[in-house]
Amino acid sequence: MEIQNLILYVFDAVIFLVFTRMLMVSNTVKIETKVGNKMKWLIPVFFFAVAVIGFVRYEGIFRIVQFIVPIVLGVMYYFMKSGLSDEGIVMMGNLTKFSKAGQVTLSRNDNSIYFKQNKMTSALFFEEDQFDDVRDFLKKHSVKSDYLRKI
């Protein structure tokens, strides 16, 4: 087995484990955001393209592995959710616990939640009809939040 193939096997395994963890975190979402779901298929298509390139480029068992792994990763990505969980705010499998999110700002102007993620302000957007559910969920979980009125 070539060292290049071994490195790619390790790389595949690490990415698979990371995606598995992200998928498990995203499965804790109680209120899923609907925003961004229209173009969600684009990344799995990219993974499928990588799978086809791997199938054409490689030979033997390595060809099969480099074809199957990207397809599995694309499917895993497609099923990742963003939204609110009992522990915090989930964005594509990454959890920011409410205790680390700082002051959460709920905005009716752009139907979003602003919060701290890795010392930077991040936003999670949702559909207008989800606003009351998001507000009630934050209240239920005693999240400190500002409420911005629609102008």
TAQUIHU-V61093 format. One record per residue. PHI is phi in whole degrees, -180 to 180 (NA if undefined). BURIAL is # if it has 9 or more other ideal C-beta (glycine too) atoms within 8 Angstrom, else .. D_LAST is the distance of its C-alpha to the last C-alpha in Angstrom with 2 decimals. Layout:
# TAQUIHU-V61093
phi->{PHI/PHI}
burial->{BURIAL/BURIAL}
d_last->{D_LAST/D_LAST}
This chain:
# TAQUIHU-V61093
phi->{NA/-72/-63/-61/-65/-61/-61/-68/-62/-63/-59/-59/-64/-64/-64/-61/-65/-63/-65/-62/-62/-63/-66/-63/-64/-67/-74/-87/-66/-98/-119/-87/-76/-97/-69/88/-72/-69/-107/-63/-72/-64/-66/-59/-64/-60/-61/-64/-61/-63/-63/-64/-61/-62/-66/-75/-81/-102/-131/66/-65/-62/-60/-66/-62/-74/-93/-75/-57/-62/-65/-62/-63/-63/-65/-61/-61/-60/-91/-73/-116/-123/155/-109/-118/-63/-92/170/-103/-111/-123/47/87/-104/-96/-112/-64/-55/-67/-101/-79/68/-74/-90/-109/-100/-113/-80/-57/-122/48/-146/-121/-106/-157/-88/-137/54/68/-120/-79/-120/-131/-119/-99/-144/-72/-58/-73/-95/-55/-63/-64/-65/-59/-64/-64/-64/-62/-59/-95/52/-86/-67/-144/-90/-124/-99/-82/-72/-91}
burial->{././././#/#/./#/#/././#/././#/#/././#/#/#/#/#/./#/#/./#/#/./#/./#/././././././#/././#/#/#/#/#/#/./#/#/#/./#/#/././././././#/#/./#/#/#/#/#/#/#/#/#/#/#/#/#/#/./#/#/#/#/#/#/././#/#/#/#/./#/#/#/#/./#/././#/././#/#/#/#/#/././#/#/#/#/#/#/#/././././#/#/#/#/#/./././#/#/././#/#/./#/#/././././#/./#/././#/././.}
d_last->{63.90/62.46/60.44/57.62/57.45/57.54/54.62/52.60/53.56/52.33/49.10/48.61/49.30/46.88/44.02/44.89/44.78/41.41/39.94/41.58/39.98/36.52/37.02/38.13/35.03/32.75/34.63/33.31/29.75/28.73/25.26/25.53/22.65/22.94/21.31/24.07/26.74/27.24/28.99/30.55/33.92/34.19/35.41/38.05/39.29/39.77/41.75/43.82/44.60/45.78/47.92/49.54/50.27/51.83/53.90/55.24/55.83/57.53/60.60/61.89/60.05/57.69/56.55/55.73/53.84/51.81/51.00/50.07/48.09/45.34/44.98/44.67/42.08/40.06/40.17/39.18/36.18/35.09/35.11/33.12/29.84/26.69/24.68/25.20/28.72/30.23/31.01/27.84/25.71/27.76/27.18/30.04/32.59/31.64/30.80/28.87/29.79/27.23/29.51/29.21/25.49/24.65/21.31/19.32/15.56/13.79/10.47/8.61/6.76/10.39/12.31/14.49/16.55/17.51/20.98/24.18/26.79/29.98/28.52/25.78/22.12/21.74/19.07/19.71/17.61/17.84/17.19/14.30/17.05/18.17/15.17/16.95/20.24/19.13/17.69/20.92/23.08/21.84/22.45/25.82/26.84/25.87/23.70/22.09/18.40/15.24/12.30/8.80/6.18/3.79/0.00}
